[in-house]
Amino acid sequence: MQFEYSHVSDSLFRQEYSLTRVQEYVEMAVYSIIAFSLPFLLGHEQLLVGSVVNCALVLAALNLRGARLLPVIILPSIGAYLAGLVFGVASSALLYMIPFIWLGNAVLVLGIKHFVLDKRQNRVAALGIGATAKAAFLFLSALALLSFSMVPASFLAAMGIFQLATALAGGAAALAIQETKKRCLPS
């Protein structure tokens, strides 16, 4: 089985249902603002903040296209780092993880787009695959950085089991929100 980049490109431009350009920009802004600002509002409550961020990521995967996905993928980790600077709990280790967090978020988004929108797989199974892939990628990234003494060992749990838990919880909430949104669409 050969991987084709055109499938990824096609996936990036799929939506579960059609949105106008204005609707899409509004959703992008809402998801991005929520994902960026939560660490400032709630601090470093990883389970709650992570679940809401992952909810925004899954909703973005289902509703946004192309470059409009980028703010939702990138801003949460920047918000977490900046909130740490403001509240004095910033860690240079988090700074090292940021590019990997972006890639992990992209793995989740692309996984949802591929399995739900392209392959029409069961949504819960697709969420499980995407969440597991994201958590595995982040755990292995943290493990590699730990081997170079760039992050503390505590990052293994934060980038492993906590990422899986928040991706599953946030993703489940996103699927419920998406179903509610679809029911409210005009026929």
MIGU-187336 format. One line per field, with one value per residue: x, z, y of N, C-alpha, C, O in turn; residue in three letters. Coordinates in pm, whole numbers, plus 32768, in hexadecimal, padded with zeros to 4 digits. Each point is the difference from the previous one (the first is absolute). Layout:
N
n_c1 = [X; ...]
n_c3 = [Z; ...]
n_c2 = [Y; ...]
ca_c1 = [X; ...]
ca_c3 = [Z; ...]
ca_c2 = [Y; ...]
c_c1 = [X; ...]
c_c3 = [Z; ...]
c_c2 = [Y; ...]
o_c1 = [X; ...]
o_c3 = [Z; ...]
o_c2 = [Y; ...]
r = [ALA; ...]
//
This chain:
187
n_c1 = [8054; 7FA2; 80BD; 7F2E; 80B3; 7FFE; 8065; 80E1; 8075; 800A; 809B; 80C9; 7FE5; 804E; 7F37; 7FF9; 8039; 7F5E; 80CF; 7F74; 8015; 7F41; 7F6B; 802C; 7FC6; 7F2C; 7FBA; 8029; 7F76; 7F3F; 7FF4; 8002; 7F43; 7F62; 800F; 7FBF; 7F29; 7FCD; 809C; 7FB5; 7F87; 8060; 806A; 806B; 7F40; 80C0; 7FD9; 8017; 80B5; 806A; 7FA1; 802D; 80BF; 800A; 7FB5; 8081; 8089; 7FA9; 7FE8; 80B8; 8036; 7F89; 8071; 80B3; 8013; 8055; 802F; 7F41; 8063; 8051; 7F6C; 7F73; 804D; 7FE5; 7F40; 7F9B; 805E; 7FA9; 7F3D; 800B; 8043; 7F7A; 7F75; 805B; 7FF1; 7F43; 7FD7; 807E; 7F66; 8039; 7FB8; 80CA; 7FDE; 7FA3; 8092; 8066; 7F88; 8046; 80DD; 806A; 8025; 80A7; 80D4; 8049; 8041; 80D3; 8095; 8015; 8077; 80E0; 8051; 8007; 80A3; 80C9; 8039; 8030; 80B0; 80C0; 805F; 7FE8; 80C6; 8017; 7F3B; 7F5F; 7F9B; 7F5C; 7F38; 7F7A; 7F91; 7F41; 7F44; 7F9B; 7F81; 7F31; 7F54; 7F9D; 7F69; 7F31; 7F70; 7FA3; 7F47; 7F3B; 7F90; 7F8F; 7F35; 7F5D; 7FBC; 7F6A; 7F7B; 7F84; 7FF1; 7F69; 806B; 8023; 80C3; 808D; 8020; 809E; 80C8; 7FDA; 8049; 80AD; 80CA; 806C; 806A; 80C8; 80AD; 804C; 8085; 80D7; 8091; 8036; 809B; 80D7; 8051; 8043; 80CC; 80AC; 8019; 8072; 80E0; 8062; 8013; 80C2; 8072; 8038; 7F26]
n_c3 = [8000; 7F43; 806A; 802F; 7F95; 7F44; 8039; 7FFD; 7F44; 7FA8; 8051; 7FA4; 7F47; 8092; 7F9A; 80DA; 8044; 7F67; 7FCD; 8071; 7F47; 7FBD; 7F89; 7F24; 7F7F; 7FBA; 7F59; 7F2F; 7FAA; 7FA6; 7F3A; 7F4C; 7FC2; 7F96; 7F28; 7F7E; 7FD1; 7F7C; 7F60; 7F51; 7F68; 7F6E; 7F89; 80BC; 7FDE; 8044; 80D2; 80AA; 8070; 8085; 80C9; 809C; 8075; 80A6; 80BC; 807D; 808B; 80BD; 80B1; 807B; 8098; 80BB; 8085; 806A; 7FA5; 7FA5; 7F6A; 7F96; 7F78; 7F4C; 7FAD; 7F71; 7F2F; 7F88; 7FB0; 7FB2; 7F4B; 7F41; 7FB3; 7F9C; 7F2B; 7F54; 7FC8; 7F73; 7F28; 7F8A; 7FBC; 7F51; 7F64; 7FCD; 7F48; 8061; 80CB; 8091; 806D; 80AA; 80B8; 803F; 7FE7; 80C1; 8088; 7FCC; 802D; 80CF; 8027; 7FC5; 809C; 80B5; 7FFC; 8004; 80D1; 807E; 7FEA; 8059; 80D9; 8048; 7FFC; 805B; 80CA; 803B; 804B; 804F; 8016; 8036; 7F5F; 7F8C; 8067; 7FF4; 7F3E; 7FCE; 8063; 7FA0; 7F4C; 8022; 804A; 7F64; 7F78; 804D; 7FF6; 7F3D; 7FD3; 805E; 7F9C; 7F45; 800E; 801C; 7F42; 7FBE; 806F; 7F5D; 8022; 806A; 80AB; 807F; 7FA4; 8080; 80D5; 803F; 7FF2; 80D6; 80C3; 8048; 7FAE; 805A; 80C5; 8003; 7FCD; 809D; 80AA; 7FE8; 7FF8; 80C6; 807D; 7FCE; 8051; 80D6; 8033; 7FE3; 80A0; 80B7; 7FFC; 801D; 80D9; 8042; 7FB7; 7F9B; 802A]
n_c2 = [7F8A; 803F; 803C; 8037; 8058; 7F86; 7F3D; 7FF9; 7FE8; 7F31; 7F74; 802B; 7F85; 7F6A; 7FEE; 8031; 80CD; 8003; 8043; 8086; 807A; 8062; 7F8C; 7FF4; 80B0; 7FFC; 7F7A; 8046; 8099; 7FBC; 7F96; 8087; 8068; 7F8A; 7FC5; 80AB; 8027; 7F55; 7FE8; 8077; 7F90; 7F74; 809D; 7FCA; 806F; 7F9E; 7FBE; 8090; 8046; 7F6F; 7FF1; 809D; 7FF1; 7F6B; 805E; 8089; 7F90; 7FAF; 8087; 8028; 7F66; 8019; 808D; 7FB3; 80CD; 7F43; 80A3; 7FD2; 7F6C; 8069; 8092; 7FA0; 8005; 80BB; 804E; 7F48; 7FA7; 804D; 7FB2; 7F37; 7FF8; 8036; 7F5B; 7F6C; 8040; 7FDE; 7F2F; 803F; 7FDD; 80D3; 7F9E; 800B; 7FA7; 808F; 8082; 7F97; 8023; 80CA; 800F; 7FCE; 80AF; 808C; 7FC2; 802E; 80D4; 8033; 7FC7; 8084; 80BE; 7FF6; 7FFA; 80B9; 8097; 7FCF; 800B; 80CF; 808C; 7FBB; 7FE5; 80D8; 804D; 7F31; 8069; 7F6E; 7F8A; 8064; 8008; 7F4E; 7FEA; 806D; 7FB5; 7F4F; 8022; 8053; 7F84; 7F84; 8060; 8029; 7F53; 7FC0; 8079; 7FD0; 7F5B; 8030; 8062; 7F68; 7F9D; 809B; 7F6F; 7FA4; 7F23; 8080; 7F9E; 80B7; 8039; 7F8B; 803B; 8094; 7F9E; 7FCD; 7FAE; 807E; 7FCB; 7F52; 8010; 8069; 7F7C; 7F73; 8041; 8039; 7F54; 7FA5; 8069; 7FD6; 7F3F; 8009; 804B; 7F74; 7F68; 8041; 7FFF; 7F38; 7FCF; 805B; 7F4B; 80C1; 7FE6]
ca_c1 = [7FAC; 8053; 7FC7; 7FFE; 7FF0; 7F84; 7F97; 800B; 7FD2; 7F6F; 7FC7; 8006; 7F99; 7F7C; 7FB1; 7F90; 7F92; 802E; 7FF7; 802A; 8085; 7FF2; 7FEA; 807D; 805A; 7FCC; 8023; 8091; 801E; 7FCD; 8054; 8086; 7FFD; 7FEC; 8076; 8070; 7FE9; 7FE2; 8068; 7FFD; 7F86; 7FF6; 8083; 8037; 7FAB; 8017; 7F8F; 7F94; 8031; 801F; 7F83; 7FBE; 8053; 7FEA; 7F79; 800F; 804A; 7FA8; 7F9D; 8046; 8016; 7F81; 7FBD; 8059; 804D; 8080; 804F; 7FB0; 801C; 8080; 7FFA; 7FCD; 806B; 8078; 7FED; 7FF4; 8080; 8036; 7FB4; 802D; 8085; 7FF5; 7FBD; 8068; 8057; 7FB4; 7FE5; 807D; 8018; 8033; 806C; 8042; 7FE1; 7F88; 802B; 8036; 7F94; 7F9C; 7FF3; 7FC8; 7F72; 7FC0; 7FF6; 7F9F; 7F7C; 7FE8; 7FE5; 7F74; 7FA8; 8005; 7FC3; 7F6E; 7FD9; 8012; 7FAA; 7F72; 7FD1; 8028; 7FE4; 7F7A; 800A; 7FB8; 803A; 8040; 807B; 805A; 8033; 805F; 807B; 8041; 802F; 8070; 8071; 8033; 8040; 8079; 8063; 8031; 804C; 8082; 804C; 802E; 8066; 807A; 8037; 8031; 8081; 8063; 7FF2; 7FC2; 7F82; 8000; 7FB8; 7F70; 7FC3; 7FD3; 7F72; 7FB7; 7FF9; 7FD5; 7F7B; 7FAB; 7FDA; 7F9B; 7F83; 7FC3; 7FD5; 7F85; 7F94; 7FE0; 7FCA; 7F77; 7FAF; 7FF5; 7FA1; 7F7A; 7FE4; 7FED; 7F7C; 7F9E; 8006; 7FC4; 7F6F; 7FCC; 800C; 7F82; 7FF4]
ca_c3 = [8000; 7FF1; 8035; 7F9D; 803D; 7FD4; 8061; 806E; 7FCA; 7FF2; 8087; 803B; 7FCB; 8015; 8075; 8014; 7FBB; 7FC3; 8049; 7FB1; 8024; 807D; 806B; 8018; 8047; 8088; 804C; 8013; 8069; 8081; 802E; 801B; 8078; 8073; 8014; 802A; 807D; 8074; 8067; 804D; 8051; 8059; 802F; 7FC5; 801C; 7F82; 7FD3; 7FCF; 7F90; 7F93; 7FC8; 7FB1; 7F89; 7FA5; 7FCA; 7F94; 7F92; 7FB8; 7FB9; 7F8E; 7F9B; 7FBD; 7FC8; 7FC0; 7F8E; 7FDB; 805D; 8073; 806D; 8041; 8083; 8067; 8019; 8034; 806F; 808A; 8045; 8015; 8072; 807A; 8021; 8029; 8083; 805F; 8016; 804C; 8088; 803F; 8002; 7F7B; 7FFD; 7F7E; 7FCA; 7FAD; 7F85; 7FA9; 7FD4; 7FAE; 7F76; 8003; 8020; 7F82; 7FAA; 803F; 7FE2; 7F72; 7FF4; 8028; 7F9D; 7F82; 8019; 7FFE; 7F76; 7FAB; 8022; 8003; 7F88; 7F87; 8005; 803B; 806B; 807B; 8040; 807F; 7FDB; 7FC6; 8070; 8046; 7FB0; 7FFF; 8088; 801E; 7FAD; 8039; 8080; 7FE6; 7FC6; 8067; 8062; 7FC5; 7FF5; 8087; 8023; 7FB8; 8040; 8084; 7FEE; 7FF1; 8079; 7FDC; 804A; 8076; 7FF3; 8014; 7F7D; 7FC4; 8020; 7FC8; 7F6F; 7FE0; 802D; 800C; 7F78; 7FD2; 804B; 7FD8; 7F74; 7FFE; 8041; 7FAC; 7F82; 8018; 800C; 7F7A; 7FB1; 8031; 7FD1; 7F6E; 7FE6; 8023; 7F95; 7F86; 8014; 7FFB; 7F78; 7FB4; 7FA7]
ca_c2 = [8076; 8076; 807C; 806B; 8083; 803F; 7FDE; 8060; 8080; 7FF8; 7FFE; 8085; 8058; 7FC4; 8027; 7FA5; 8041; 807C; 807E; 8073; 802F; 804C; 7F9F; 7FB9; 805B; 8012; 7F88; 8002; 8062; 7FCE; 7F91; 8033; 8055; 7FA8; 7FAD; 8055; 8049; 7FAA; 7FFC; 807D; 8002; 7F8D; 7FD4; 7F85; 7F8C; 7FBB; 7FAE; 8055; 8051; 7FA5; 7FCA; 8069; 8016; 7F90; 8013; 8063; 7FC2; 7FA3; 8053; 803D; 7F98; 7FE3; 8076; 8061; 7FCF; 803A; 8051; 802B; 7FA2; 801E; 8043; 7FA4; 7FA0; 8042; 805E; 7FCE; 7FF0; 8087; 8034; 7FBD; 8032; 808C; 8003; 7FD8; 8074; 8064; 7FD0; 7FD6; 7F6F; 7FDB; 7FA0; 7FFA; 7F7D; 800E; 8042; 7F97; 7FA7; 8046; 7FCE; 7F79; 800F; 8029; 7F89; 7FA6; 8036; 7FE6; 7F70; 7FEC; 8040; 7FB5; 7F7D; 8011; 8020; 7F8A; 7F8F; 8025; 8044; 7FB9; 7F70; 7FED; 7F9E; 801B; 8077; 7FDF; 7FB9; 8063; 804E; 7FAA; 7FF7; 8082; 8020; 7FA6; 802A; 807D; 7FE4; 7FB1; 805A; 805D; 7FB3; 7FDD; 807D; 8021; 7F9B; 8026; 8078; 7FD6; 7FBD; 806A; 8053; 8080; 8008; 7FA8; 7F81; 8018; 8018; 7F82; 7FEF; 8071; 7FF2; 7F79; 7FD8; 8077; 8028; 7FA1; 801A; 807E; 7FF5; 7FB1; 804C; 8073; 7FCE; 7FD2; 8079; 803A; 7FB1; 8022; 8089; 7FFA; 7FC5; 8067; 8064; 7FCA; 7FFA; 8088; 8036; 8002; 7F8C]
c_c1 = [8059; 7FB5; 8007; 7FE3; 7F7F; 7F8C; 8002; 7FCB; 7F69; 7FBC; 7FFA; 7F8D; 7F74; 7FC2; 7F8F; 7F82; 8031; 7FE9; 8022; 808B; 7FFA; 7FEC; 8082; 8064; 7FD2; 8024; 8096; 8024; 7FD3; 805A; 808A; 8005; 7FF0; 807F; 8077; 7FEB; 7FE7; 806F; 8007; 7F8B; 7FFE; 8085; 8029; 7FB4; 7FFE; 7F88; 7F8F; 802B; 801A; 7F84; 7FBA; 8050; 7FEB; 7F74; 8006; 8048; 7FA7; 7F93; 803F; 8014; 7F81; 7FC9; 8059; 8050; 8085; 8045; 7FB1; 800F; 807A; 7FF5; 7FD2; 806A; 8073; 7FE9; 7FF5; 8085; 8044; 7FB9; 802E; 8089; 7FFA; 7FBC; 8062; 8061; 7FBB; 7FF1; 807B; 8019; 8035; 8077; 803F; 7FE5; 7F83; 8023; 803A; 7F93; 7FA1; 7FF8; 7FC4; 7F6B; 7FB4; 7FED; 7F9B; 7F71; 7FDB; 7FE1; 7F6D; 7FA2; 7FFE; 7FC4; 7F68; 7FD2; 8006; 7F97; 7F6B; 7FD1; 8025; 7FD0; 7F76; 7FFE; 7FA7; 8047; 804B; 8084; 8066; 803D; 8068; 8085; 804C; 803C; 8079; 807C; 803E; 804D; 8082; 806F; 803B; 8052; 808B; 8058; 8039; 806E; 8085; 8041; 8036; 8089; 8071; 7FFC; 7FC4; 7F7A; 800A; 7FAD; 7F6A; 7FB9; 7FCE; 7F6C; 7FAE; 7FED; 7FD5; 7F6F; 7FA2; 7FD4; 7F94; 7F79; 7FBD; 7FD1; 7F7E; 7F8B; 7FD5; 7FC3; 7F70; 7FA1; 7FEB; 7F9D; 7F70; 7FD6; 7FE3; 7F77; 7F91; 7FFD; 7FBA; 7F68; 7FC1; 8009; 7F78; 7FFF; 8004]
c_c3 = [8000; 8033; 7F93; 8045; 7FD5; 805E; 8076; 7FD2; 7FF1; 8089; 803D; 7FD5; 800A; 8080; 800F; 7FBE; 7FD6; 805D; 7F9E; 802E; 8084; 8076; 8024; 804C; 808F; 8055; 801B; 8072; 8089; 8036; 8028; 807F; 807D; 801F; 8033; 808D; 807A; 8068; 8055; 8061; 8069; 8038; 7FBC; 802D; 7F82; 7FCF; 7FC5; 7F84; 7F87; 7FBE; 7FA9; 7F81; 7F9B; 7FC5; 7F8B; 7F88; 7FAE; 7FB6; 7F87; 7F91; 7FB0; 7FB0; 7FB2; 7F90; 7FF5; 806F; 8078; 8076; 8052; 8085; 8070; 8026; 804D; 8082; 808D; 804A; 8018; 8077; 8083; 802B; 8033; 8087; 806D; 801D; 8058; 8092; 8043; 8006; 7F7A; 800D; 7F75; 7FBF; 7FA8; 7F7B; 7F9E; 7FC7; 7F9C; 7F70; 7FF9; 8021; 7F83; 7FA5; 8039; 7FE8; 7F6F; 7FE7; 8023; 7F98; 7F7E; 8010; 7FFB; 7F71; 7FA9; 801E; 7FFF; 7F79; 7F7F; 7FFF; 8038; 8069; 8076; 804B; 8080; 7FE5; 7FC7; 806E; 804C; 7FB8; 8004; 8087; 8026; 7FB2; 8037; 8080; 7FED; 7FC8; 806B; 806B; 7FCB; 7FEE; 8088; 802C; 7FBB; 8040; 808B; 7FF3; 7FEA; 8076; 7FE3; 8045; 8079; 7FE8; 8010; 7F7B; 7FBF; 801C; 7FC1; 7F69; 7FD4; 8029; 800E; 7F77; 7FC9; 8042; 7FD0; 7F6E; 7FF6; 803C; 7FAA; 7F7C; 800F; 800D; 7F76; 7FA9; 8029; 7FD1; 7F6B; 7FDC; 801E; 7F94; 7F81; 800B; 7FF4; 7F75; 7FBD; 7F9C; 7F6F]
c_c2 = [807C; 807C; 806A; 8084; 8043; 7FE0; 8061; 8087; 8002; 8007; 808B; 8059; 7FC4; 8037; 7F9C; 8035; 8089; 8077; 8070; 8029; 804C; 7FA1; 7FB7; 8058; 8018; 7F86; 7FF9; 805F; 7FCE; 7F90; 8032; 8052; 7FAB; 7FB3; 8051; 8037; 7FA7; 7FF9; 8080; 8002; 7F92; 7FD2; 7F7F; 7F84; 7FAA; 7FAE; 8055; 804F; 7FA6; 7FC7; 8068; 801C; 7F90; 8001; 8061; 7FC4; 7FA3; 804D; 8044; 7F9A; 7FE6; 8076; 8060; 7FBF; 8048; 804B; 8030; 7FA0; 802C; 804B; 7FA3; 7F99; 8041; 804F; 7FC2; 7FF4; 8086; 8041; 7FC2; 8034; 8090; 800E; 7FD8; 8072; 8067; 7FD5; 7FC3; 7F6B; 7FCF; 7FA2; 8001; 7F79; 8005; 8042; 7F9B; 7FA7; 8041; 7FCD; 7F73; 8002; 802B; 7F87; 7F9D; 802F; 7FE7; 7F6D; 7FE5; 8039; 7FB1; 7F74; 8007; 801C; 7F82; 7F94; 8022; 8035; 7FB8; 7F6F; 7FDF; 7F91; 802A; 8071; 7FE0; 7FB6; 8063; 8057; 7FAF; 7FF5; 8084; 8024; 7FAB; 8029; 8081; 7FE5; 7FB2; 8059; 805C; 7FB7; 7FDF; 807C; 8027; 7F9E; 8021; 807B; 7FE2; 7FBF; 8064; 8062; 808A; 8014; 7FA5; 7F82; 8012; 801A; 7F7F; 7FE8; 8070; 7FF3; 7F75; 7FE9; 8079; 8031; 7FA4; 801D; 8081; 7FFD; 7FB0; 804D; 8076; 7FD7; 7FD0; 8078; 8040; 7FB4; 801D; 808C; 7FFF; 7FC6; 8065; 806D; 7FCF; 7FF9; 8089; 803F; 8002; 7F8D; 8025]
o_c1 = [8051; 7F8B; 8067; 7FA1; 7FCD; 7FA2; 7F97; 7FB4; 7FBE; 7F9C; 7FA0; 7FDE; 7FA3; 8044; 7FD6; 7FB3; 8060; 7F96; 804F; 802D; 8058; 803F; 801E; 8044; 8052; 802F; 8029; 8050; 804A; 802A; 8037; 805C; 8044; 802D; 804F; 805E; 800F; 7FE3; 8026; 800A; 7FD2; 8003; 7FDE; 803C; 7FA6; 7FE3; 7FC8; 7FBC; 7FD8; 7FFB; 7FCF; 7FC5; 7FF3; 7FEB; 7FC5; 7FDC; 8006; 7FE0; 7FC2; 7FEF; 8006; 7FB5; 7FCE; 8017; 800D; 8006; 803B; 7FD7; 800A; 8043; 8031; 8006; 803B; 8053; 802D; 8009; 8044; 8040; 800D; 8016; 803D; 8026; 7FFC; 802E; 803D; 800D; 7FF5; 8054; 7FFA; 8050; 7FBA; 8005; 7FFA; 7FC9; 7FE6; 800D; 7FB8; 7F92; 7FB6; 7FB3; 7F92; 7F95; 7FB5; 7FA8; 7F8E; 7FAD; 7FBC; 7FA1; 7F95; 7FC2; 7FC0; 7FA0; 7FA4; 7FBC; 7FAD; 7F9A; 7FB4; 7FC0; 7FD4; 7FA3; 7FD3; 807A; 806B; 8064; 8077; 8077; 8069; 806A; 8079; 8070; 8060; 806E; 807B; 8071; 8063; 8073; 8079; 8065; 8064; 807A; 8074; 8060; 806A; 8079; 8063; 8058; 8074; 803C; 8023; 7FD1; 804B; 7FAC; 7FB2; 7F86; 7FA9; 7FB6; 7F94; 7F99; 8001; 7FA4; 7F89; 7F8E; 7FA2; 7F99; 7F86; 7F9B; 7FA8; 7F92; 7F89; 7FA3; 7FAD; 7F91; 7F93; 7FB2; 7FA7; 7F8F; 7FA3; 7FBE; 7F9E; 7F95; 7FB6; 7FBA; 7F8B; 7FCD; 7FAF; 8066; 7FF7]
o_c3 = [805B; 7FE3; 7FBF; 804E; 8047; 800B; 8030; 8047; 8023; 8010; 8044; 8047; 7FBF; 8061; 7F9E; 7FC6; 8038; 803C; 7FA3; 806B; 8055; 8068; 8075; 805B; 805B; 8071; 806E; 8056; 8061; 8073; 8065; 8051; 8064; 8072; 8052; 804F; 8071; 8077; 8075; 806E; 8070; 8050; 7F8C; 8022; 7FAD; 7F89; 7F98; 7F9A; 7F91; 7F86; 7F93; 7F95; 7F88; 7F8F; 7F97; 7F8D; 7F85; 7F8E; 7F96; 7F8B; 7F87; 7FA1; 7FAE; 7FFE; 8026; 8072; 8064; 8070; 8077; 805F; 8071; 8073; 8058; 805A; 805F; 8075; 8065; 8054; 8064; 8077; 8066; 8051; 806E; 8071; 805B; 805A; 806E; 804F; 7FE2; 805D; 7F9B; 7F85; 7F98; 7F98; 7F87; 7F91; 7FB9; 7FD1; 7FA2; 7FCD; 7FE7; 7FC7; 7FB5; 7FE3; 7FE1; 7FAC; 7FB9; 7FD7; 7FCA; 7FA3; 7FC2; 7FD2; 7FB3; 7FA6; 7FDE; 7FCC; 7FA0; 7FA0; 7FFB; 8007; 8008; 8013; 801A; 8042; 8020; 7FFB; 8025; 803F; 801A; 8008; 803C; 8036; 8006; 8011; 8043; 8029; 8006; 802F; 8046; 800E; 800A; 8041; 803D; 8013; 802B; 8055; 8016; 7FFB; 8041; 800C; 7FFF; 7FA5; 7FCA; 7FF7; 7FA9; 7FA6; 7FC9; 7FCA; 7F89; 7FB4; 7FE4; 7FF0; 7FBF; 7FBE; 7FEC; 7FDE; 7FB2; 7FC8; 7FE9; 7FCE; 7FA9; 7FCB; 7FE1; 7FB7; 7FAC; 7FD6; 7FD2; 7FA5; 7FB6; 7FD7; 7FC0; 7F9D; 7FDC; 7FEB; 8014; 7FC5; 7FAA]
o_c2 = [8013; 8014; 8010; 800C; 8056; 804E; 802A; 8041; 8062; 8045; 8024; 805F; 8030; 801E; 7FC1; 7FB5; 8035; 8010; 7FED; 7FD7; 7FF1; 8011; 7FE9; 7FD0; 800C; 800E; 7FDD; 7FDD; 800C; 8006; 7FD4; 7FEF; 8016; 7FFD; 7FD0; 8004; 802F; 8008; 7FFB; 8035; 8016; 7FA2; 7FE7; 7F9A; 800B; 7FFF; 7FDD; 7FFF; 8020; 7FF1; 7FE0; 8012; 801A; 7FD4; 7FE7; 801D; 8001; 7FDF; 8009; 8021; 7FEA; 7FED; 804C; 7F87; 8075; 7FD3; 802A; 8020; 7FDF; 7FD8; 8009; 7FD5; 7FC1; 7FFA; 8040; 8026; 8011; 803F; 8046; 8019; 8021; 8054; 8037; 8010; 8039; 8052; 7FC9; 7FD4; 7F89; 800A; 7FFB; 7FF4; 7FBE; 7FDC; 8009; 7FCC; 7FBA; 7FE5; 7FE0; 7FAF; 7FCF; 7FED; 7FC2; 7FAF; 7FDE; 7FE0; 7FB6; 7FBC; 7FE5; 7FCB; 7FAB; 7FC3; 7FE5; 7FD0; 7FAC; 7FD3; 8003; 7FD3; 7F8D; 7FB0; 8072; 7FFB; 8038; 801B; 7FF8; 801F; 8034; 8006; 8002; 8032; 8031; 8000; 800C; 802F; 801C; 7FF6; 8012; 8035; 8011; 7FF9; 8027; 8028; 7FF6; 8003; 803C; 8015; 7FDF; 806B; 8062; 8071; 7F9F; 7FFD; 7FB1; 7FEF; 8004; 7FDA; 7FE7; 8029; 7FE1; 801E; 7FF5; 802D; 802D; 8004; 8002; 803D; 8023; 8000; 8015; 8040; 8017; 7FFE; 802E; 803D; 8007; 8014; 8042; 8031; 8009; 802C; 804B; 8014; 800C; 806E; 7FA6; 7FDE; 7FA8]
r = [MET; GLN; PHE; GLU; TYR; SER; HIS; VAL; SER; ASP; SER; LEU; PHE; ARG; GLN; GLU; TYR; SER; LEU; THR; ARG; VAL; GLN; GLU; TYR; VAL; GLU; MET; ALA; VAL; TYR; SER; ILE; ILE; ALA; PHE; SER; LEU; PRO; PHE; LEU; LEU; GLY; HIS; GLU; GLN; LEU; LEU; VAL; GLY; SER; VAL; VAL; ASN; CYS; ALA; LEU; VAL; LEU; ALA; ALA; LEU; ASN; LEU; ARG; GLY; ALA; ARG; LEU; LEU; PRO; VAL; ILE; ILE; LEU; PRO; SER; ILE; GLY; ALA; TYR; LEU; ALA; GLY; LEU; VAL; PHE; GLY; VAL; ALA; SER; SER; ALA; LEU; LEU; TYR; MET; ILE; PRO; PHE; ILE; TRP; LEU; GLY; ASN; ALA; VAL; LEU; VAL; LEU; GLY; ILE; LYS; HIS; PHE; VAL; LEU; ASP; LYS; ARG; GLN; ASN; ARG; VAL; ALA; ALA; LEU; GLY; ILE; GLY; ALA; THR; ALA; LYS; ALA; ALA; PHE; LEU; PHE; LEU; SER; ALA; LEU; ALA; LEU; LEU; SER; PHE; SER; MET; VAL; PRO; ALA; SER; PHE; LEU; ALA; ALA; MET; GLY; ILE; PHE; GLN; LEU; ALA; THR; ALA; LEU; ALA; GLY; GLY; ALA; ALA; ALA; LEU; ALA; ILE; GLN; GLU; THR; LYS; LYS; ARG; CYS; LEU; PRO; SER]
//
